[in-house]
Amino acid sequence: GVALGAWPRLAMEESELLVGFVGAGRMAGGLIRGLLQAGKVPASNVLASAPSDRNLEAWRELGCRTTHCNLEVVYRSTLVFLATKPHILPGVLEEIRPAVGSQHIVVSLVAGVTIQTLQRLLPPGTKVLRIMPNLPCVVQAGAMVFSRGSNAGDEEAALLKSLLSSCGLCEEVPESYINIHTGLSGSGVAYVYLFAEALAEGAVKMGMPGALASRIAAQTLLGAAKMLLETGEHPAKLRGDVCTPGGTTIYALHQLEKGALRATVMNAVEAATNRACDMAKD
């Protein structure tokens, strides 16, 4: 890890950090909102590029600077986030390559592009890291994992972690976990929305108005997740705590087991992970 003595210097650098985004889509937008709301980076230190003004308008409203020139982003930033669509990335890397130097930290958000590929297409010695965020970064409750390339050291990893922790949970992992994270968390928010919708519909069936049922379902999910994180208990232990002998919960759980909820969710994570692996090969 990083010696404690390194932290104040790192923290001081953050406010002076010049942050660039090549690509300004939804994920990049979520990340920058988290960083700005946490006061990690002043908006005036952020420069984003995209081919059209369609996405950049929102960035200008946040107070960020914008351009249509990817090279300008690299020249004017130390920390460069790559946030393009996967099929566009090789062309973008070829374009910015001449401007990338030893002072840069390049962080890719691009799904399916390995660190090895990034390092091959950028100058030798480039400090490269790869992150995989998820959409709740937009409300500072994201779950992100990141991996570092062979030239990125503890200082770069600590800087990235310190910045991204403002957007939610942020863990450093081996790169082989990134596709699993995609299936568990990137896609996983959608499984939870489906579950929330079903919970609320059950209550509507029993006579509760839909809007109220949706709010209560959402708060139920939030509370359950918060207890998991804050107690550190195994989910089975917390689930057991809710089940009174002969009470309402065990009757409900019996139905969920009959519907093979667990196996179905495991299959979903597996299917999304395999799809992420397939997309990485294309």
PyMOL commands that set and color helices and strands:
alter all, ss='L'
color gray80, all
select helices_A, chain A and resi 6-16+26-37+43-45+53-61+70-75+86-99+115-121+135-139+154-167+175-186+188-205+210-231+235-242+248-258+261-281
alter helices_A, ss='H'
color red, helices_A
select strands_A, chain A and resi 19-22+46-49+65-67+79-82+105-108+127-132+142-148+168-172
alter strands_A, ss='S'
color yellow, strands_A
deselect
rebuild
show_as cartoon
